[in-house]
């Protein structure tokens, strides 16, 4: 299962083609960045990037790299997927709560707001992403686990963060040569490369990251 936001970075074509090669053994959840890239591609060549908005510049750059098959692949991503996992039971996989691909959940999100976001979910486990931070929490009968991020984690230790489901729920982090990856990223021309590398190379204060996300969601901490 791939949880979305797969290509809004410095190597979009290489990443998409690697994922396309997985075939039927993989399922793909749509993230907000995937949706935005499809929309940007559909606006046609010459999409203007906002010089005052690095995020919009990055979207414009990535969209200009894509060919039609890449766009069409992103457009197939599902809003959410429900799968029976042996040893766990039914799991709903989503980028954010199924009602929105932009809602923010952190370890500090108050229970009443989180309970509202999870309205309608009947599965005992929801696996999500979006905030690039691993966590594991519960609201009443629903367990909510964030897988983190392979590409740009907001964690205190660099690495590629993911989740293994089986008899247990096991958050994982894989080491790789981050400095070698940084050299390749700088060589791509990606306009947001330096900002991305700050998060990749330098440890993040998890408490500060959670506070940032809670403020972004309109919930002061």
Rosetta blueprint (number, residue, H / E / L):
1 X L
2 X E
3 X L
4 X L
5 X L
6 X L
7 X L
8 X L
9 X L
10 X L
11 X L
12 X H
13 X H
14 X H
15 X H
16 X H
17 X H
18 X H
19 X H
20 X H
21 X L
22 X L
23 X H
24 X H
25 X H
26 X L
27 X L
28 X E
29 X E
30 X L
31 X L
32 X H
33 X H
34 X H
35 X H
36 X H
37 X H
38 X H
39 X H
40 X H
41 X H
42 X H
43 X L
44 X L
45 X L
46 X L
47 X L
48 X L
49 X L
50 X L
51 X L
52 X L
53 X L
54 X H
55 X H
56 X H
57 X H
58 X H
59 X H
60 X H
61 X H
62 X H
63 X H
64 X H
65 X H
66 X L
67 X L
68 X H
69 X H
70 X H
71 X H
72 X H
73 X H
74 X H
75 X H
76 X L
77 X L
78 X E
79 X L
80 X E
81 X E
82 X E
83 X E
84 X E
85 X E
86 X L
87 X L
88 X L
89 X E
90 X E
91 X E
92 X E
93 X E
94 X E
95 X L
96 X L
97 X L
98 X L
99 X L
100 X L
101 X L
102 X L
103 X L
104 X L
105 X L
106 X L
107 X L
108 X L
109 X L
110 X L
111 X H
112 X H
113 X H
114 X H
115 X H
116 X H
117 X H
118 X L
119 X L
120 X L
121 X L
122 X L
123 X L
124 X L
125 X E
126 X E
127 X E
128 X E
129 X L
130 X L
131 X L
132 X L
133 X L
134 X L
135 X E
136 X E
137 X E
138 X E
139 X E
140 X L
141 X L
142 X E
143 X E
144 X E
145 X E
146 X E
147 X L
148 X L
149 X L
150 X L
151 X L
152 X L
153 X L
154 X L
155 X L
156 X L
157 X L
158 X L
159 X L
160 X E
161 X E
162 X E
163 X E
164 X E
165 X E
166 X L
167 X L
168 X L
169 X E
170 X E
171 X E
172 X E
173 X E
174 X E
175 X L
176 X L
177 X L
178 X H
179 X H
180 X H
181 X H
182 X H
183 X H
184 X H
185 X H
186 X H
187 X L
188 X L
189 X L
190 X L
191 X L
192 X L
193 X H
194 X H
195 X H
196 X H
197 X H
198 X H
199 X H
200 X H
201 X H
202 X L
203 X L
204 X L
205 X L
206 X H
207 X H
208 X H
209 X H
210 X H
211 X H
212 X H
213 X H
214 X H
215 X H
216 X H
217 X L
218 X L
219 X L
220 X L
221 X L
